[in-house]
Amino acid sequence: MKDWRFWIVFAVLTVVQIILCNFLDLSRYAVLSILPVLILMLPLRLGNVPMMLISFALGFAVDFFSTGMLGLTAAALVPVGLARNSLVYALFGDELGPREGELTLTWFGVPKFALATLILCSIYFLVYVVADAAGTYGFWAGALRFLISTALSTPVCLGIARILRPE
């Protein structure tokens, strides 16, 4: 039953992200995304290639149903899918055995989860900002957008992790 609950909440949070993209335009410098934590919370038994395919499909679905450029979110989410398994085993490696591949905020603790979420949000927004800018605005404007978006999305992603796998 837990797997069904996870996938239903995953689908609902994907719709929430689409709604956020369509109706919550904070500013030019602030983008709110919960997609990195959705990728982080996927089952660990998935390898890099399935993780990247899921990341692309998720990003493409969000792009398709929102007002963004088609492929921008997908391009930013694929590196998150690639880095996810390495990051999980680097941060949570010794503690993964008894959990059978299930990441939960309460089991691994807030500091480790915050670090994992911060790294994945940083990867996501680095690619997102560079791809979205395409040389149209300067370094400092891009750096400000990266910093604000990462600082805004990381705490929201921690709350989403608790919703996605409560314990």
N, C-alpha and C positions, 0 to 999 in steps of 0.2 A: 504493500500500500504506500510505503514511503516514496518509491520511485514514481508512482502516478502523481502523488502530491507535488513532488519536485518538478516534474515536467509540466504540470498544469500551472504552477506558480511561475515557472520559466516562461511559458507562453504569455501569461498575463503581464509579466514584467517587460517582455518584448513589446507588447502593445502599449504599455506605459511609456517606454522609451520613444516609440513612434509618436505618441501624443505629446511628449515633451519636445520633440524635434519640431512638431507642427505648431504648437501653441505657446510654448514657453521660450521666447527669445529674450534672454536676459540682457545682453548687450553684444556689441561687436567683439568684446574681449572675453566674454564668459560663455562657455558651452558646458552644459550639464549632460553627462553620459553615465549610464549605469552598465553599459555593455562590458567593460573589462571585468567586473565582478561576476557577471553572468558566465563569462568564459572561465574564470577562475573556479567557479563552483561546479563545473561539469564533472562527471565521474572520472576518476584517475585512470581507469582501465583504457581510456582512449589514448591512442598514440599521437604523434605529432601530425601526421597527414590527416587523420580524421578530425583532429582538433582544428587544423587550418581550414579544412573544408566546411566544418560547422561555423567557424568564425566568418568565413566568406559569405556563407548562406545567410547568417544572421545579419551581418552588415549590409548585404545586398537587400534583404527584406526591409530593413529599417530605411535604407536609401530609397527604395521603390515606393514605400508608403508614406514617406515624409517629403518635405519640400527641399531636401538637400540635393546636391549633385549626385547623380547615379554613379556609385563606385567609390565615393570618398570615404564613407564609413567602412565599407568592405576592405578597402586598401589599408586603412588604419587598424582594423581589427585582426587582420591576418598575422602581422608580427606578434600581436598579443597571444594568439593561438599557438604560434611557434615557440615563444618564450615561456609559456605557461608551465609545461611539464618540467623543464629545467629549473625554473624558479621554485616550483612546489617541492621538488626533491632537494633543492639546496636549502630551503628554509625549514621544511617540515620532515625531511628525510627519515630520521630515526624514529619519529613518532607515528609514521604512517601505517606501520604493520597492524596494530590492533584495531585500527579504524576501518579496515577493508576498503580503502580508497575513497572515503567520504570526508570531505573537508567541512568542519564546523567551527564557528567562531568561538564557541564556549570550550571546545576541546583543546584547541591550539593557542588560544589566548588572543587578546586584542592587539598587543604590540606586534606579534608576528603577522597577524592578518593585516594590520595597518601597513606594515612594510610591504607585504606582497601586493596589496591593493595600490599603494603608492607607486610601486615599480611598474605595475601593469598599466595604471592610468598614465604614468609618465611616457611609457612606450606608445600608448594609444594617441595621446595628445601631441607628442613629438611628430609622429607621422601625419596626423590629422592637420596640424597647423602648417607644416611644410607643404603638404599636398594642396591644402586649401589656399594658401598664399600664392603659390606658383609664381613667386617673384614680384607680386604686385604691391607689397608693402615691405617696409624695412625690418631689420633684425629686431630692433627693440619692441616694435609693435607685435611681432610674432612671439618674442620672448615673454612679453606681458600677457598675451593671450594664452600661451602655454602654462605659465605660472598660475594665473587666476583660474583657469579651467581645471588644472590638476588639483589646486587647493580646494576648489568648490566640490569636485566630484569624489574625491577620496573619502571624506566623511559620509557622504550620501551612500557610497558603495558599501561602507561598513554596515550601515543600517540595512541595506538591501541584503547583505550576506546573512544577517540574522533572520530576515524574513524568508529567505530562500531555503535555509536549512535550520529551523528552530530546534533547540534542544534544551 
